[in-house]
Amino acid sequence: MDRRAKSERDTAIMETLKRSAKDLLGLKLTRAQLQAFENYALELTAWNQHTNLTTILDPQDILVKHFLDSLSCLSAINRRHNPKRALRVVDVGSGAGFPGLPLAIMRPDIQLTLVDATEKKCAFLRHMVAELGLITARVLHRRAENLGWDREHRGHYDWAIARAVARLPVLLEYLLPLTRSDGRCLAQKSEGARTEIQAAGRALAVLGGEVENVLSVELPGIAEPRHLIVIKKVAATPDGYPRRAGVPVKRPLR
């Protein structure tokens, strides 16, 4: 594909993102935001040539499975919090920046903390934070279990979010310790969301959470709906949680 054809294709894809975000999610992207998403897609593709960030690299798939999927989280967040109010959000296991970076592009008021245990992915995240000029975002090379015991982060965030990190009983042990009282956790799930919720009953009871809502999101070209599981922090997470690194996966609360 020559340079002109590629430019025309990329422009068409960004216009599709603009239209889809408005039609599906009620979000209005500015020209600057569309440019940020275009730059993000280009950098993601370039870095993936030497760093394993994602298997999703087709431009149309990036639009739907990364950008729109991430922005769908605002369907839950905007219900609870006015866009004019600053929010503290932590994205656990952020990987290539999803869902956190698209949320920060869309809502510059978000004070975003991106957390990942892999330094190569953190290098990409730091690069994108600088490239996109996200002055209220930071990147931490940490394990979620260790972060949950850090006084700066424990009980600090309005929203703790994650996508494709772990099954819900495990994920809650990562997220709930980071969430403030009356804050929210958000887990993005595909099929099997209801089954995971049933399996997470003990984790919710022990860690101080309760399921507040489950929102279904239809994305173009994806047969199965996505689910946003919203967990409300109703009680303090007891001392002893999260357990030491690796234990939540080996011995989930069930």
Phi, psi and chi 1 to 4 in degrees:
 res  aa     phi    psi   chi1   chi2   chi3   chi4
   1 MET       -  126.8 -177.6 -178.7  -63.0      -
   2 ASP   -76.0  170.5   62.5   33.0      -      -
   3 ARG   -61.5  -40.2 -177.1  175.8  -61.9  178.6
   4 ARG   -66.5  -44.9  179.5  177.0  177.8 -179.5
   5 ALA   -63.2  -39.6      -      -      -      -
   6 LYS   -64.5  -41.5 -177.3  177.7 -177.1  -60.7
   7 SER   -62.8  -42.3  176.6      -      -      -
   8 GLU   -65.3  -39.1  -69.8  175.7  -10.9      -
   9 ARG   -64.2  -45.9 -177.9 -158.1   63.2 -175.6
  10 ASP   -63.4  -38.1  -68.4  -15.7      -      -
  11 THR   -63.8  -41.6  -62.0      -      -      -
  12 ALA   -64.8  -39.2      -      -      -      -
  13 ILE   -64.9  -41.7  -71.3  172.3      -      -
  14 MET   -66.8  -34.7  -72.8  -57.0  109.7      -
  15 GLU   -66.4  -36.8  -75.3  -59.3  -46.3      -
  16 THR   -64.6  -40.2  -59.8      -      -      -
  17 LEU   -61.1  -44.3  174.9   61.2      -      -
  18 LYS   -60.8  -46.5  179.9  179.3  179.9  179.6
  19 ARG   -68.0  -42.9 -177.1  173.2   60.5 -104.8
  20 SER   -68.0  -39.7  -63.2      -      -      -
  21 ALA   -61.8  -38.0      -      -      -      -
  22 LYS   -73.5  -47.8 -177.8  177.7  179.8 -179.3
  23 ASP   -70.2  -40.3  -66.8  -14.8      -      -
  24 LEU   -88.8  -35.3  -62.6  172.9      -      -
  25 LEU  -120.6   -6.0  -54.3  171.9      -      -
  26 GLY    71.2   25.6      -      -      -      -
  27 LEU  -105.3  135.9  -58.5  173.7      -      -
  28 LYS  -107.9  111.3  -64.7 -178.3  179.9  179.6
  29 LEU   -89.3  134.3  -84.8   68.7      -      -
  30 THR   -81.1  169.7   65.9      -      -      -
  31 ARG   -60.5  -40.3 -178.5  175.9  -61.7  179.8
  32 ALA   -64.9  -38.2      -      -      -      -
  33 GLN   -67.9  -40.6  -72.0  166.7  -24.9      -
  34 LEU   -62.5  -39.7  -72.8  169.6      -      -
  35 GLN   -63.9  -38.0 -175.4   62.2   59.2      -
  36 ALA   -63.3  -42.8      -      -      -      -
  37 PHE   -66.4  -37.8  -81.4  114.5      -      -
  38 GLU   -63.8  -44.2 -175.7  171.8   -5.3      -
  39 ASN   -62.5  -40.1  -68.2  -15.5      -      -
  40 TYR   -59.3  -47.7 -168.3  175.2      -      -
  41 ALA   -61.2  -41.6      -      -      -      -
  42 LEU   -64.9  -45.2  -69.1  172.3      -      -
  43 GLU   -67.3  -38.6  -68.0  -63.6  -41.4      -
  44 LEU   -60.1  -45.3  178.2   64.8      -      -
  45 THR   -66.1  -41.4  -57.5      -      -      -
  46 ALA   -66.9  -46.9      -      -      -      -
  47 TRP   -66.5  -31.4  -87.6   64.9      -      -
  48 ASN   -66.9  -13.6 -148.8   70.6      -      -
  49 GLN   -69.8  -24.8  -66.1  178.3   15.9      -
  50 HIS  -125.1   -9.8   56.0   77.6      -      -
  51 THR  -133.2  126.9  -58.0      -      -      -
  52 ASN   -74.6   97.9 -177.3   24.1      -      -
  53 LEU  -107.0  -38.6  -63.2  169.4      -      -
  54 THR  -159.7  152.2  178.9      -      -      -
  55 THR   -95.1   -5.2   58.5      -      -      -
  56 ILE   -96.3  106.1  -61.3  170.6      -      -
  57 LEU  -130.1  -12.5  -69.5  170.1      -      -
  58 ASP   -63.0  132.1  176.5   79.6      -      -
  59 PRO   -53.9  -40.8  -27.7   35.5      -      -
  60 GLN   -67.5  -37.8 -176.6   66.3   26.2      -
  61 ASP   -68.3  -38.3  -74.1  -17.1      -      -
  62 ILE   -58.8  -43.3  -70.6  174.6      -      -
  63 LEU   -57.6  -49.3 -177.8  155.6      -      -
  64 VAL   -83.8  -54.3  175.0      -      -      -
  65 LYS   -79.8  -18.4  -62.8  179.0 -179.2  179.0
  66 HIS  -108.4  -59.5  -76.8  -33.1      -      -
  67 PHE   -72.9  -55.8  -65.7  162.8      -      -
  68 LEU   -64.6  -40.6  -77.0  177.1      -      -
  69 ASP   -59.4  -43.0 -174.3   49.3      -      -
  70 SER   -66.5  -45.3  -64.1      -      -      -
  71 LEU   -64.5  -22.4  -70.6  174.4      -      -
  72 SER   -62.1  -22.0   72.3      -      -      -
  73 CYS   -59.3  -26.6  -67.1      -      -      -
  74 LEU   -67.8  -18.2  -68.3  174.7      -      -
  75 SER   -60.1  -34.3  -59.5      -      -      -
  76 ALA   -87.5  -45.4      -      -      -      -
  77 ILE   -64.8  -44.2  -67.0  172.2      -      -
  78 ASN   -69.6  -19.0  -73.7  -11.4      -      -
  79 ARG   -69.4  -30.8  -72.7 -172.9  177.2 -163.0
  80 ARG   -96.6  -29.5  -60.8  -72.7  -39.9  168.6
  81 HIS  -134.8  127.7  -65.0   98.8      -      -
  82 ASN   -61.7  135.8 -171.6  -65.6      -      -
  83 PRO   -58.6  -17.3  -25.7   34.6      -      -
  84 LYS   -83.7   -8.8  -66.1 -177.3  179.4  179.6
  85 ARG   -96.4  129.2  179.4 -164.5  162.5 -168.7
  86 ALA   -64.9  139.7      -      -      -      -
  87 LEU  -125.2  142.7  -71.2  178.3      -      -
  88 ARG   -97.9  117.3  -63.1 -172.7  -61.9  -93.6
  89 VAL  -126.5  133.7  175.6      -      -      -
  90 VAL  -116.9  129.7   59.0      -      -      -
  91 ASP  -106.4  108.3  178.7    8.2      -      -
  92 VAL   -92.7  129.9  172.9      -      -      -
  93 GLY    68.2   46.3      -      -      -      -
  94 SER   -66.0  -28.4 -171.5      -      -      -
  95 GLY    63.1 -113.0      -      -      -      -
  96 ALA   -90.0   10.9      -      -      -      -
  97 GLY   106.2   13.8      -      -      -      -
  98 PHE  -110.5  130.0  -53.7  111.9      -      -
  99 PRO   -92.9   -1.4   33.9  -36.1      -      -
 100 GLY   -59.5  -50.4      -      -      -      -
 101 LEU   -62.3  -45.2  -74.3  178.5      -      -
 102 PRO   -58.9  -34.8  -30.0   39.0      -      -
 103 LEU   -65.4  -40.4  -59.3 -176.6      -      -
 104 ALA   -69.3  -33.6      -      -      -      -
 105 ILE   -63.6  -42.1  -68.1  171.1      -      -
 106 MET   -76.8  -34.9 -167.8   68.0 -152.9      -
 107 ARG  -127.7   91.0  -77.0 -167.5   54.7  170.5
 108 PRO   -64.1  -13.0  -20.4   32.0      -      -
 109 ASP   -73.2  -15.9   59.5  -66.8      -      -
 110 ILE   -71.0  127.0  -73.5  177.2      -      -
 111 GLN   -90.5   99.4  -61.8  170.3   13.5      -
 112 LEU  -101.1  132.6  176.5   65.8      -      -
 113 THR  -117.1  119.3  -59.6      -      -      -
 114 LEU  -101.1  125.8  -59.8  161.7      -      -
 115 VAL  -122.7  130.3 -179.0      -      -      -
 116 ASP  -150.4  149.0 -157.3  -86.3      -      -
 117 ALA   -89.0   -4.6      -      -      -      -
 118 THR  -107.6  119.5  -56.5      -      -      -
 119 GLU   -63.1  -36.8  171.6   55.0   31.7      -
 120 LYS   -62.1  -37.9  -71.5 -177.9  178.5 -179.1
 121 LYS   -70.7  -36.6  -67.1  178.2  179.8  177.8
 122 CYS   -64.3  -35.3  -71.8      -      -      -
 123 ALA   -61.3  -43.1      -      -      -      -
 124 PHE   -64.0  -43.3  173.3   73.4      -      -
 125 LEU   -61.5  -43.5  -66.4  173.7      -      -
 126 ARG   -62.1  -40.4  -73.4 -170.4  -72.5  -93.0
 127 HIS   -60.6  -45.1  171.2   75.4      -      -
 128 MET   -69.4  -37.3  -71.4  -48.4  -51.6      -
 129 VAL   -59.4  -43.1  165.2      -      -      -
 130 ALA   -70.5  -44.0      -      -      -      -
 131 GLU   -61.4  -38.3 -175.3   75.0   15.0      -
 132 LEU   -90.1   -3.6  -62.0  172.4      -      -
 133 GLY    65.8   37.3      -      -      -      -
 134 LEU   -87.7   85.2  -59.7  175.0      -      -
 135 ILE   -71.9  -15.5   60.2  174.3      -      -
 136 THR  -101.0   13.0   61.3      -      -      -
 137 ALA  -109.2  147.9      -      -      -      -
 138 ARG  -139.8  158.5   59.5  178.7  171.1  174.0
 139 VAL  -121.5  131.9  178.7      -      -      -
 140 LEU  -121.7  126.2  -60.5  179.3      -      -
 141 HIS   -88.9   87.7  176.8 -146.2      -      -
 142 ARG  -145.9  157.5  -59.3  -78.2  -65.0  -83.9
 143 ARG   -84.8  144.1  -72.5 -170.7   65.6  111.0
 144 ALA   -61.7  -37.7      -      -      -      -
 145 GLU   -61.4  -40.2  -58.8   98.4  -38.7      -
 146 ASN   -72.1  -37.4  -63.0  -25.8      -      -
 147 LEU   -63.5  -33.8 -165.3   69.5      -      -
 148 GLY   -64.6  -15.5      -      -      -      -
 149 TRP  -101.8   -3.8  -79.6  105.9      -      -
 150 ASP   -77.8  125.0 -170.6  -41.9      -      -
 151 ARG   -60.2  -28.3  -70.0 -175.3  179.5 -178.1
 152 GLU   -69.2  -25.5 -179.5 -175.0   -8.3      -
 153 HIS  -113.8  -27.8  -59.9  -82.4      -      -
 154 ARG   -64.8  126.0 -172.5  177.0  178.8   89.9
 155 GLY    64.8   26.6      -      -      -      -
 156 HIS  -101.6  -27.4  174.9   72.9      -      -
 157 TYR   -99.7  144.1  -65.6   94.7      -      -
 158 ASP   -69.6  -38.7  -62.2  -60.9      -      -
 159 TRP  -136.3  131.2  -73.3   84.7      -      -
 160 ALA  -114.2  121.4      -      -      -      -
 161 ILE  -126.4  156.5   62.4  178.6      -      -
 162 ALA  -160.5  150.8      -      -      -      -
 163 ARG  -135.2  127.7 -176.8 -178.4   85.6  154.0
 164 ALA    54.7   43.1      -      -      -      -
 165 VAL  -103.0  -48.5  170.7      -      -      -
 166 ALA  -164.8  167.1      -      -      -      -
 167 ARG   -67.8  157.4  -68.7 -177.6   62.8   80.4
 168 LEU   -57.1  -43.8 -163.6   58.3      -      -
 169 PRO   -57.1  -36.4  -26.1   36.7      -      -
 170 VAL   -75.2  -45.6  176.8      -      -      -
 171 LEU   -59.5  -38.5 -170.2   60.7      -      -
 172 LEU   -63.2  -31.5  -69.1  174.5      -      -
 173 GLU   -71.2  -23.2 -165.5  165.2  -11.8      -
 174 TYR   -79.2  -42.4  -61.7  157.8      -      -
 175 LEU   -88.8  -45.6  -59.8 -176.8      -      -
 176 LEU   -62.0  -37.3  -82.6  166.6      -      -
 177 PRO   -61.7  -24.5  -26.5   37.3      -      -
 178 LEU   -85.5  -13.9  -62.4  170.1      -      -
 179 THR   -91.7  137.7  -49.5      -      -      -
 180 ARG   -71.8  166.1   65.7  169.1  176.2   79.6
 181 SER   -58.7  131.1  175.7      -      -      -
 182 ASP    69.3   11.4 -159.7   41.4      -      -
 183 GLY   -82.4 -174.1      -      -      -      -
 184 ARG  -133.6  146.9  -56.6  -66.1 -170.8  -81.7
 185 CYS  -107.4  147.9  -57.6      -      -      -
 186 LEU  -133.3  120.3 -168.9  156.4      -      -
 187 ALA  -113.1  122.7      -      -      -      -
 188 GLN   -87.2  124.3  -74.4 -170.6  -85.2      -
 189 LYS  -135.2  158.0  -63.8  -70.7 -178.6  178.3
 190 SER  -106.9 -127.5   51.7      -      -      -
 191 GLU   -66.0  151.9   65.7  -86.0    4.3      -
 192 GLY    84.3   10.2      -      -      -      -
 193 ALA   -60.4  -43.6      -      -      -      -
 194 ARG   -65.1  -37.6  -61.0  -73.9  179.7 -178.0
 195 THR   -65.1  -40.1  -58.7      -      -      -
 196 GLU   -64.8  -38.4  -71.4 -162.9   38.9      -
 197 ILE   -62.3  -43.6  -69.0  172.0      -      -
 198 GLN   -61.4  -37.7  -69.0  177.4   -6.7      -
 199 ALA   -74.0  -14.3      -      -      -      -
 200 ALA   -96.9   10.5      -      -      -      -
 201 GLY   -56.8  -46.9      -      -      -      -
 202 ARG   -69.0  -40.0 -179.3  164.0  179.9 -101.5
 203 ALA   -60.0  -41.7      -      -      -      -
 204 LEU   -62.0  -46.1  -71.6  165.3      -      -
 205 ALA   -64.8  -41.5      -      -      -      -
 206 VAL   -73.1  -41.0  169.0      -      -      -
 207 LEU   -91.1   -8.0  -59.9  169.6      -      -
 208 GLY    92.5   32.8      -      -      -      -
 209 GLY  -124.1  161.6      -      -      -      -
 210 GLU  -145.2  146.1   67.7  177.2   20.2      -
 211 VAL   -70.0  121.8  176.7      -      -      -
 212 GLU   -95.3  -37.9 -178.2  176.5   69.7      -
 213 ASN  -163.1  154.5 -155.8   -5.6      -      -
 214 VAL  -132.5  113.6 -179.5      -      -      -
 215 LEU  -103.1  136.2  -56.6  176.3      -      -
 216 SER   -98.9  138.2  -65.4      -      -      -
 217 VAL  -126.7  124.9  179.0      -      -      -
 218 GLU   -95.2  125.1  -58.5  -78.4  -10.9      -
 219 LEU  -113.4  142.1  -64.5  176.3      -      -
 220 PRO   -62.6  132.2   19.9  -31.1      -      -
 221 GLY    82.6    0.0      -      -      -      -
 222 ILE  -113.8  119.7  -61.6  179.8      -      -
 223 ALA   -67.2  -46.4      -      -      -      -
 224 GLU   -86.1  135.2  -65.3  -67.5  -30.0      -
 225 PRO   -68.0  151.5   24.9  -33.1      -      -
 226 ARG   -89.7  155.1  -62.1  -79.6  -73.4  162.0
 227 HIS  -126.9  135.2  -59.0  -73.8      -      -
 228 LEU  -107.1  109.2  -53.2  176.6      -      -
 229 ILE   -92.6  116.4  -55.9  174.4      -      -
 230 VAL  -103.4  121.9  179.8      -      -      -
 231 ILE  -112.3  127.2  -52.3  -66.8      -      -
 232 LYS   -92.3  136.4 -178.2  179.5  179.2 -179.8
 233 LYS   -83.3  107.7 -179.3   78.6  169.7  -80.9
 234 VAL  -106.2  -11.5  -64.2      -      -      -
 235 ALA  -153.5  155.3      -      -      -      -
 236 ALA   -63.1  140.3      -      -      -      -
 237 THR   -71.4  126.3  -59.9      -      -      -
 238 PRO   -63.4  154.9  -17.1   29.2      -      -
 239 ASP   -57.1  143.1  -68.6  -17.1      -      -
 240 GLY   105.2  -11.6      -      -      -      -
 241 TYR  -126.5  139.3  -62.9   96.6      -      -
 242 PRO   -69.3  153.4   27.7  -34.8      -      -
 243 ARG   -72.6  170.9  -68.9  165.8  -69.6  171.5
 244 ARG   -60.4  160.9   67.7 -179.1 -176.5  -86.2
 245 ALA   -52.7  129.1      -      -      -      -
 246 GLY    94.4  -23.6      -      -      -      -
 247 VAL   -67.8  -43.8  174.0      -      -      -
 248 PRO   -55.0  -35.1  -28.3   37.4      -      -
 249 VAL   -74.6  -41.8  171.8      -      -      -
 250 LYS   -71.7  -36.7  -67.3  178.0 -177.8  177.7
 251 ARG  -132.7   72.9  -61.4 -158.7  -56.9  -88.8
 252 PRO   -60.2  149.4  -18.3   30.3      -      -
 253 LEU   -73.3  112.5  -69.7  168.4      -      -
 254 ARG  -138.1      -  -70.5  175.3 -179.8  166.5
